[in-house]
C-alpha cells in the first residue's frame, strides 16, 4: 500500500511542482533539524529544539523530533523502532512516513497521553510549518524521523506509537521495556 501511494505521490509531486516555479517562497530557514542518524548502539541525546509537553496526569515529557531524508535502499513499509534506555525513562522512536507538501508541512508530535501503568501513547502526524510560504507545492513528501523523549523519572510499562501519515490509514505499534 505504501509503495503505491509513494509512486503516485512522486508523479503528483512532479506534476504539482512543475506548475509552481513562479510561486512565492519564503527566505526563512526551515524549522526541521539536520538529518539524524542514530544507530541502536549510540545513545540519542536531546539536542536541537527541546520541547516540553504535559500529559494527562500532570507529568512532563521533554522531547526532540528531527527529520531526515531516507537512503535510496530504505524500506518504506518497515514499522518504527522503539528503544528504551535508562530504566524506561528515555525512549527513542525512529520511523518514516508521508507528511504532505514538502514546502509547507513537516512531521510533528500531535498528541501525548499517559494512563495508569504508566503507559504512554504518542500520535505522530503532519502539521504545517510555522515558516510555510503562502504557496505550497502539491507533492507528497516522505521523511524519516527520530523522536527522543525523556519522561523525567517516570519509568514506563508500555508505549504506543500511532502514525497518521497523509493519504494513508493510521497505524499503531506497541512496545514494552525489556525485562532484566
Secondary structure, DSSP 8 states (H G I E B T S, - for coil): -HHHHHHHHHHHHHHHHHTTTTS----S--SS-------TTS-----SS-EEEE-TTS-EEEEEEEEE---TT--TT---EEEEETTTTEEEEEEEEEEE-TTTEEEEEEEEEEETTTEEEEEEEEEE-TT--SS-----EEEEEEEEEE-TT---SEEEEEEE-TTS--EEEEE-----
